[in-house]
Amino acid sequence: MTYLLLILGLALLLLGANYLVDSSVALAQKAKISNFVIGLTIVGMGTSSPELFVSISSALHGAGDVALGNVIGSNICNILLILGLTAAIFPFDIERTTYRRDIPFAIAATLIVIVFASDTLLFDGKNILSRTDAVVLLIVFALYMGYVVMKDRKSGEADEEECTSSLAGKNPILLIPIALLSLAALLFGGQMFLDSAQSLAKQWGMSDAVIAITIVAIGTSLPELITSVVAAIKHNPQLALGNAIGSNIFNLLFILGITGTIKPFEIQGINIIDYAVMTLAIILTFVVVFTFGKKRFDRIEGIIFLAIYIIYTIYLLQRI
């Protein structure tokens, strides 16, 4: 039965990702909004819902390390695993606005969170994400998202790459329910897959710590992973890039902002290596603009990202 639920969960993930990509692209074309911005907003936020629920629940139960660790692990996975795999499958160009505005902002958001979460480096006492810190994160998030959508609508520029969608030309009245149902299938399928995988891992004798670092970390990022891979296969890489960058910004500013506003939390078990890898990942996303094929995420760069993710995972397993 567990194997059947595992397969069913994966099927829902693939089906949901397929129609979420198609409906999102079709909506972007209707609204004259770029696929990158659709990935940054609707898809990026939607696929980050598992991280939102996990972080809020963790903070409410006094597990601040889990709340922040969930965000850090997801962000590392989004960039090194998801973007790395996407580029390895289908190398893609990086648009001017993305590397001039969105990636630098994601780097800034990463550094802001690290400063807010590292009180002991600047002051005496404990590392606490306070309610004031959280409100600042939410304000920064709201200002950024408003600016992005406004500038994208004002420019009216088309995506640099031709995008495909089986739902192109359909009425938005039909597209919006399809997008919402697809997102629901992604989230429900991801939870079903995650629960089944955890059950099997315990049957195989894996410890809870190993399960958390491997299966749970990847499990909460499954919606982003499947959506990005499907987007790459459908030749919509800007949606995949927007999904990864959008999810990271959403995780850092909105999820931690909401979580800390509801209940400020203490941070103890996150170390400098975790912060460093998260920062390195997003900085490398900016660096690839200038290496190998300029303004392009090449296959070799995707493979390098995947190699770094594997090395970090091995380090985590040895840290248990």
C-alpha positions as a Markdown table, in Angstrom:
| # | Residue | x | y | z |
|---|---|---|---|---|
| 1 | Met | 0.0 | 0.0 | 0.0 |
| 2 | Thr | 2.9 | 2.4 | 0.8 |
| 3 | Tyr | 4.5 | 1.8 | -2.6 |
| 4 | Leu | 1.1 | 2.5 | -4.2 |
| 5 | Leu | 0.7 | 5.8 | -2.4 |
| 6 | Leu | 4.3 | 6.7 | -3.3 |
| 7 | Ile | 3.6 | 6.1 | -7.0 |
| 8 | Leu | 0.2 | 7.9 | -6.8 |
| 9 | Gly | 1.9 | 10.9 | -5.1 |
| 10 | Leu | 4.5 | 11.1 | -7.8 |
| 11 | Ala | 1.8 | 10.9 | -10.5 |
| 12 | Leu | -0.1 | 13.8 | -8.9 |
| 13 | Leu | 3.2 | 15.8 | -8.8 |
| 14 | Leu | 3.8 | 15.2 | -12.5 |
| 15 | Leu | 0.2 | 15.9 | -13.5 |
| 16 | Gly | 0.0 | 19.0 | -11.4 |
| 17 | Ala | 3.3 | 20.4 | -12.6 |
| 18 | Asn | 2.4 | 19.8 | -16.2 |
| 19 | Tyr | -0.9 | 21.8 | -16.0 |
| 20 | Leu | 0.5 | 24.4 | -13.6 |
| 21 | Val | 3.2 | 25.3 | -16.1 |
| 22 | Asp | 0.8 | 25.3 | -19.1 |
| 23 | Ser | -1.9 | 27.4 | -17.3 |
| 24 | Ser | 0.7 | 29.8 | -15.9 |
| 25 | Val | 2.3 | 30.4 | -19.3 |
| 26 | Ala | -1.2 | 30.9 | -20.9 |
| 27 | Leu | -2.2 | 33.4 | -18.2 |
| 28 | Ala | 1.1 | 35.2 | -18.6 |
| 29 | Gln | 0.5 | 35.6 | -22.3 |
| 30 | Lys | -3.1 | 36.8 | -21.7 |
| 31 | Ala | -2.0 | 39.4 | -19.1 |
| 32 | Lys | 1.1 | 40.4 | -21.1 |
| 33 | Ile | 3.3 | 39.4 | -18.1 |
| 34 | Ser | 6.6 | 37.6 | -18.6 |
| 35 | Asn | 6.9 | 33.9 | -17.7 |
| 36 | Phe | 9.7 | 34.9 | -15.3 |
| 37 | Val | 7.4 | 37.1 | -13.3 |
| 38 | Ile | 4.6 | 34.4 | -13.3 |
| 39 | Gly | 7.3 | 32.0 | -12.0 |
| 40 | Leu | 8.5 | 34.6 | -9.5 |
| 41 | Thr | 5.0 | 35.3 | -8.1 |
| 42 | Ile | 2.2 | 32.8 | -8.6 |
| 43 | Val | 4.2 | 29.7 | -9.1 |
| 44 | Gly | 7.1 | 30.6 | -6.8 |
| 45 | Met | 4.7 | 31.4 | -3.9 |
| 46 | Gly | 2.4 | 28.5 | -4.5 |
| 47 | Thr | 5.1 | 25.9 | -4.6 |
| 48 | Ser | 6.6 | 27.3 | -1.4 |
| 49 | Ser | 3.4 | 26.5 | 0.6 |
| 50 | Pro | 4.9 | 23.3 | 2.2 |
| 51 | Glu | 7.8 | 25.4 | 3.6 |
| 52 | Leu | 5.3 | 28.0 | 4.9 |
| 53 | Phe | 3.3 | 25.4 | 6.8 |
| 54 | Val | 6.4 | 23.6 | 8.1 |
| 55 | Ser | 8.0 | 26.8 | 9.4 |
| 56 | Ile | 4.9 | 28.2 | 11.1 |
| 57 | Ser | 4.2 | 24.9 | 12.8 |
| 58 | Ser | 7.8 | 24.5 | 13.9 |
| 59 | Ala | 7.9 | 28.0 | 15.4 |
| 60 | Leu | 4.6 | 27.5 | 17.2 |
| 61 | His | 6.1 | 24.3 | 18.8 |
| 62 | Gly | 9.3 | 26.1 | 19.8 |
| 63 | Ala | 11.5 | 24.5 | 17.1 |
| 64 | Gly | 13.1 | 27.6 | 15.8 |
| 65 | Asp | 16.0 | 25.7 | 14.2 |
| 66 | Val | 13.6 | 23.7 | 12.2 |
| 67 | Ala | 11.7 | 26.8 | 11.0 |
| 68 | Leu | 14.9 | 28.5 | 9.8 |
| 69 | Gly | 16.6 | 25.2 | 8.8 |
| 70 | Asn | 13.7 | 24.4 | 6.6 |
| 71 | Val | 14.1 | 27.7 | 4.7 |
| 72 | Ile | 17.9 | 27.4 | 4.4 |
| 73 | Gly | 17.6 | 23.8 | 3.2 |
| 74 | Ser | 14.9 | 24.7 | 0.7 |
| 75 | Asn | 16.8 | 27.7 | -0.7 |
| 76 | Ile | 20.0 | 25.6 | -1.2 |
| 77 | Cys | 17.9 | 22.9 | -2.8 |
| 78 | Asn | 16.1 | 25.4 | -5.1 |
| 79 | Ile | 19.4 | 26.8 | -6.5 |
| 80 | Leu | 21.9 | 23.9 | -6.4 |
| 81 | Leu | 19.6 | 21.0 | -7.1 |
| 82 | Ile | 16.6 | 22.4 | -9.0 |
| 83 | Leu | 18.3 | 25.1 | -11.1 |
| 84 | Gly | 21.3 | 22.8 | -11.5 |
| 85 | Leu | 19.1 | 20.0 | -12.8 |
| 86 | Thr | 17.1 | 22.3 | -15.0 |
| 87 | Ala | 20.2 | 23.7 | -16.7 |
| 88 | Ala | 21.7 | 20.2 | -17.1 |
| 89 | Ile | 18.5 | 19.2 | -18.9 |
| 90 | Phe | 17.9 | 22.4 | -20.9 |
| 91 | Pro | 20.6 | 25.2 | -20.8 |
| 92 | Phe | 18.9 | 28.6 | -21.0 |
| 93 | Asp | 19.6 | 32.3 | -21.4 |
| 94 | Ile | 19.4 | 34.6 | -18.3 |
| 95 | Glu | 17.5 | 37.8 | -19.1 |
| 96 | Arg | 19.0 | 41.2 | -18.4 |
| 97 | Thr | 16.4 | 42.2 | -15.7 |
| 98 | Thr | 17.0 | 38.9 | -13.9 |
| 99 | Tyr | 20.7 | 39.3 | -13.4 |
| 100 | Arg | 20.6 | 43.1 | -12.8 |
| 101 | Arg | 17.6 | 43.2 | -10.4 |
| 102 | Asp | 16.2 | 39.9 | -9.2 |
| 103 | Ile | 19.3 | 37.8 | -8.5 |
| 104 | Pro | 21.1 | 40.8 | -6.7 |
| 105 | Phe | 17.9 | 41.3 | -4.6 |
| 106 | Ala | 17.9 | 37.6 | -3.7 |
| 107 | Ile | 21.5 | 38.0 | -2.6 |
| 108 | Ala | 20.5 | 41.1 | -0.5 |
| 109 | Ala | 17.6 | 39.2 | 1.1 |
| 110 | Thr | 19.9 | 36.3 | 2.0 |
| 111 | Leu | 22.3 | 38.7 | 3.8 |
| 112 | Ile | 19.5 | 40.6 | 5.6 |
| 113 | Val | 18.2 | 37.3 | 7.0 |
| 114 | Ile | 21.6 | 36.2 | 8.1 |
| 115 | Val | 22.2 | 39.5 | 9.9 |
| 116 | Phe | 18.8 | 39.3 | 11.6 |
| 117 | Ala | 19.4 | 35.7 | 12.7 |
| 118 | Ser | 23.0 | 36.3 | 14.0 |
| 119 | Asp | 22.5 | 38.6 | 17.0 |
| 120 | Thr | 25.4 | 37.1 | 18.9 |
| 121 | Leu | 27.8 | 38.4 | 16.2 |
| 122 | Leu | 26.7 | 41.9 | 16.8 |
| 123 | Phe | 25.3 | 42.0 | 20.3 |
| 124 | Asp | 25.3 | 39.9 | 23.5 |
| 125 | Gly | 22.6 | 37.4 | 24.1 |
| 126 | Lys | 20.8 | 34.8 | 22.0 |
| 127 | Asn | 20.2 | 34.5 | 18.2 |
| 128 | Ile | 16.5 | 35.4 | 17.9 |
| 129 | Leu | 14.4 | 36.4 | 14.9 |
| 130 | Ser | 12.3 | 39.1 | 16.7 |
| 131 | Arg | 8.9 | 40.4 | 15.7 |
| 132 | Thr | 10.5 | 43.6 | 14.6 |
| 133 | Asp | 12.9 | 41.7 | 12.3 |
| 134 | Ala | 9.9 | 39.8 | 10.9 |
| 135 | Val | 7.8 | 42.9 | 10.1 |
| 136 | Val | 10.8 | 44.5 | 8.3 |
| 137 | Leu | 11.1 | 41.3 | 6.2 |
| 138 | Leu | 7.4 | 41.5 | 5.2 |
| 139 | Ile | 7.7 | 45.2 | 4.3 |
| 140 | Val | 10.7 | 44.5 | 2.1 |
| 141 | Phe | 8.9 | 41.6 | 0.4 |
| 142 | Ala | 5.8 | 43.7 | -0.3 |
| 143 | Leu | 7.8 | 46.6 | -1.7 |
| 144 | Tyr | 9.8 | 44.3 | -4.0 |
| 145 | Met | 6.9 | 42.3 | -5.3 |
| 146 | Gly | 4.9 | 45.5 | -6.0 |
| 147 | Tyr | 7.8 | 47.0 | -7.9 |
| 148 | Val | 8.5 | 43.8 | -10.0 |
| 149 | Val | 4.9 | 43.5 | -11.1 |
| 150 | Met | 4.5 | 47.2 | -11.9 |
| 151 | Lys | 7.8 | 47.4 | -13.9 |
| 152 | Asp | 6.9 | 44.2 | -15.8 |
| 153 | Arg | 3.5 | 45.4 | -16.8 |
| 154 | Lys | 4.9 | 48.9 | -17.7 |
| 155 | Ser | 7.6 | 47.5 | -19.9 |
| 156 | Gly | 5.3 | 45.1 | -21.8 |
| 157 | Glu | 8.4 | 43.2 | -23.1 |
| 158 | Ala | 7.9 | 39.7 | -24.4 |
| 159 | Asp | 10.1 | 36.8 | -23.1 |
| 160 | Glu | 13.3 | 36.4 | -25.0 |
| 161 | Glu | 12.6 | 32.7 | -25.6 |
| 162 | Glu | 9.5 | 31.3 | -27.3 |
| 163 | Cys | 7.3 | 29.6 | -24.8 |
| 164 | Thr | 4.9 | 26.8 | -25.4 |
| 165 | Ser | 1.6 | 25.9 | -23.7 |
| 166 | Ser | -1.1 | 23.4 | -24.5 |
| 167 | Leu | -3.6 | 25.9 | -23.0 |
| 168 | Ala | -2.6 | 28.9 | -25.0 |
| 169 | Gly | -5.5 | 31.1 | -26.0 |
| 170 | Lys | -7.9 | 29.6 | -23.5 |
| 171 | Asn | -10.2 | 31.9 | -21.5 |
| 172 | Pro | -8.8 | 33.1 | -18.1 |
| 173 | Ile | -12.0 | 32.0 | -16.5 |
| 174 | Leu | -10.9 | 28.4 | -17.4 |
| 175 | Leu | -7.2 | 28.9 | -16.8 |
| 176 | Ile | -7.4 | 30.2 | -13.2 |
| 177 | Pro | -9.3 | 27.1 | -11.9 |
| 178 | Ile | -6.9 | 24.9 | -13.8 |
| 179 | Ala | -3.9 | 26.6 | -12.2 |
| 180 | Leu | -5.4 | 26.4 | -8.7 |
| 181 | Leu | -6.4 | 22.7 | -9.1 |
| 182 | Ser | -2.9 | 22.0 | -10.5 |
| 183 | Leu | -1.3 | 23.7 | -7.5 |
| 184 | Ala | -3.5 | 21.6 | -5.2 |
| 185 | Ala | -2.5 | 18.4 | -7.0 |
| 186 | Leu | 1.2 | 19.4 | -6.5 |
| 187 | Leu | 0.9 | 20.1 | -2.8 |
| 188 | Phe | -1.3 | 17.1 | -2.1 |
| 189 | Gly | 0.9 | 14.8 | -4.2 |
| 190 | Gly | 4.0 | 16.2 | -2.6 |
| 191 | Gln | 2.7 | 15.5 | 0.9 |
| 192 | Met | 1.5 | 12.0 | -0.1 |
| 193 | Phe | 5.0 | 11.2 | -1.7 |
| 194 | Leu | 6.8 | 12.6 | 1.4 |
| 195 | Asp | 4.7 | 10.6 | 3.9 |
| 196 | Ser | 5.1 | 7.4 | 1.9 |
| 197 | Ala | 8.9 | 8.0 | 1.5 |
| 198 | Gln | 9.3 | 8.6 | 5.3 |
| 199 | Ser | 7.3 | 5.4 | 6.1 |
| 200 | Leu | 9.5 | 3.4 | 3.7 |
| 201 | Ala | 12.7 | 4.9 | 5.1 |
| 202 | Lys | 11.8 | 3.9 | 8.6 |
| 203 | Gln | 11.0 | 0.4 | 7.4 |
| 204 | Trp | 14.5 | 0.3 | 5.9 |
| 205 | Gly | 16.0 | 1.3 | 9.2 |
| 206 | Met | 17.0 | 4.9 | 8.5 |
| 207 | Ser | 17.3 | 7.2 | 11.5 |
| 208 | Asp | 14.9 | 10.2 | 11.9 |
| 209 | Ala | 17.9 | 12.6 | 11.5 |
| 210 | Val | 18.9 | 11.1 | 8.2 |
| 211 | Ile | 15.3 | 11.1 | 7.0 |
| 212 | Ala | 14.9 | 14.8 | 7.9 |
| 213 | Ile | 18.1 | 15.9 | 6.1 |
| 214 | Thr | 17.5 | 13.9 | 3.0 |
| 215 | Ile | 13.9 | 12.9 | 2.3 |
| 216 | Val | 12.1 | 15.8 | 4.2 |
| 217 | Ala | 14.5 | 18.5 | 2.8 |
| 218 | Ile | 13.9 | 17.3 | -0.8 |
| 219 | Gly | 10.3 | 16.4 | -0.1 |
| 220 | Thr | 9.2 | 20.0 | 0.8 |
| 221 | Ser | 11.0 | 21.2 | -2.4 |
| 222 | Leu | 9.3 | 18.6 | -4.6 |
| 223 | Pro | 6.7 | 21.1 | -6.0 |
| 224 | Glu | 9.5 | 23.4 | -7.1 |
| 225 | Leu | 11.7 | 20.6 | -8.4 |
| 226 | Ile | 9.0 | 18.9 | -10.5 |
| 227 | Thr | 7.6 | 22.2 | -11.8 |
| 228 | Ser | 11.0 | 23.5 | -12.8 |
| 229 | Val | 12.0 | 20.3 | -14.6 |
| 230 | Val | 8.7 | 20.1 | -16.4 |
| 231 | Ala | 9.1 | 23.8 | -17.4 |
| 232 | Ala | 12.6 | 23.1 | -18.8 |
| 233 | Ile | 11.3 | 20.1 | -20.8 |
| 234 | Lys | 8.5 | 22.3 | -22.2 |
| 235 | His | 11.1 | 24.9 | -23.2 |
| 236 | Asn | 9.9 | 27.4 | -20.6 |
| 237 | Pro | 13.2 | 27.8 | -18.7 |
| 238 | Gln | 12.4 | 31.4 | -17.6 |
| 239 | Leu | 9.4 | 30.0 | -15.6 |
| 240 | Ala | 11.8 | 27.5 | -13.9 |
| 241 | Leu | 14.3 | 30.3 | -13.1 |
| 242 | Gly | 11.6 | 32.6 | -11.8 |
| 243 | Asn | 10.2 | 29.7 | -9.7 |
| 244 | Ala | 13.6 | 29.1 | -8.1 |
| 245 | Ile | 14.4 | 32.8 | -7.5 |
| 246 | Gly | 10.8 | 33.6 | -6.4 |
| 247 | Ser | 10.7 | 30.7 | -4.0 |
| 248 | Asn | 14.0 | 31.8 | -2.4 |
| 249 | Ile | 12.8 | 35.3 | -1.9 |
| 250 | Phe | 9.4 | 34.1 | -0.7 |
| 251 | Asn | 11.0 | 31.7 | 1.8 |
| 252 | Leu | 13.4 | 34.4 | 3.2 |
| 253 | Leu | 11.1 | 37.4 | 3.4 |
| 254 | Phe | 7.5 | 36.1 | 3.5 |
| 255 | Ile | 7.8 | 32.8 | 5.3 |
| 256 | Leu | 10.3 | 33.9 | 7.9 |
| 257 | Gly | 8.4 | 37.3 | 8.1 |
| 258 | Ile | 5.0 | 35.6 | 8.8 |
| 259 | Thr | 6.6 | 33.0 | 11.1 |
| 260 | Gly | 8.4 | 35.5 | 13.2 |
| 261 | Thr | 5.4 | 37.9 | 13.4 |
| 262 | Ile | 3.2 | 35.1 | 14.7 |
| 263 | Lys | 5.9 | 33.9 | 17.1 |
| 264 | Pro | 9.5 | 35.1 | 17.4 |
| 265 | Phe | 11.9 | 32.2 | 17.6 |
| 266 | Glu | 15.4 | 31.4 | 18.9 |
| 267 | Ile | 18.1 | 29.9 | 16.6 |
| 268 | Gln | 20.7 | 27.5 | 18.0 |
| 269 | Gly | 21.7 | 24.7 | 15.7 |
| 270 | Ile | 22.3 | 26.5 | 12.4 |
| 271 | Asn | 26.0 | 27.0 | 11.8 |
| 272 | Ile | 28.1 | 29.3 | 9.6 |
| 273 | Ile | 28.6 | 26.5 | 7.0 |
| 274 | Asp | 24.8 | 26.4 | 6.4 |
| 275 | Tyr | 24.6 | 30.2 | 6.0 |
| 276 | Ala | 27.7 | 30.1 | 3.8 |
| 277 | Val | 26.4 | 27.4 | 1.4 |
| 278 | Met | 23.0 | 29.3 | 1.1 |
| 279 | Thr | 24.9 | 32.5 | 0.3 |
| 280 | Leu | 27.3 | 30.8 | -2.1 |
| 281 | Ala | 24.4 | 29.2 | -4.0 |
| 282 | Ile | 22.7 | 32.5 | -4.8 |
| 283 | Ile | 26.0 | 34.3 | -5.6 |
| 284 | Leu | 26.9 | 31.5 | -8.0 |
| 285 | Thr | 23.6 | 32.1 | -9.8 |
| 286 | Phe | 24.9 | 35.6 | -10.5 |
| 287 | Val | 28.4 | 34.4 | -11.4 |
| 288 | Val | 27.1 | 32.0 | -14.2 |
| 289 | Val | 26.0 | 35.1 | -16.1 |
| 290 | Phe | 29.7 | 35.9 | -16.8 |
| 291 | Thr | 31.2 | 32.4 | -17.1 |
| 292 | Phe | 31.3 | 29.9 | -20.1 |
| 293 | Gly | 28.4 | 31.1 | -22.3 |
| 294 | Lys | 27.8 | 34.7 | -21.1 |
| 295 | Lys | 24.3 | 35.5 | -19.9 |
| 296 | Arg | 23.5 | 31.8 | -20.1 |
| 297 | Phe | 23.1 | 29.0 | -17.7 |
| 298 | Asp | 25.1 | 26.2 | -19.4 |
| 299 | Arg | 24.9 | 22.5 | -18.9 |
| 300 | Ile | 28.4 | 22.3 | -17.3 |
| 301 | Glu | 27.3 | 25.0 | -14.8 |
| 302 | Gly | 24.3 | 22.9 | -14.0 |
| 303 | Ile | 26.4 | 19.9 | -13.4 |
| 304 | Ile | 28.7 | 21.9 | -11.1 |
| 305 | Phe | 25.7 | 23.1 | -9.1 |
| 306 | Leu | 24.6 | 19.5 | -8.7 |
| 307 | Ala | 28.1 | 18.4 | -7.6 |
| 308 | Ile | 28.1 | 21.1 | -4.9 |
| 309 | Tyr | 24.7 | 20.0 | -3.7 |
| 310 | Ile | 25.9 | 16.4 | -3.4 |
| 311 | Ile | 29.0 | 17.5 | -1.5 |
| 312 | Tyr | 27.0 | 19.6 | 1.0 |
| 313 | Thr | 24.5 | 16.7 | 1.5 |
| 314 | Ile | 27.4 | 14.3 | 2.3 |
| 315 | Tyr | 28.7 | 16.9 | 4.8 |
| 316 | Leu | 25.3 | 17.1 | 6.5 |
| 317 | Leu | 25.2 | 13.3 | 6.8 |
| 318 | Gln | 28.6 | 13.3 | 8.5 |
| 319 | Arg | 27.5 | 16.1 | 10.8 |
| 320 | Ile | 24.8 | 13.9 | 12.4 |
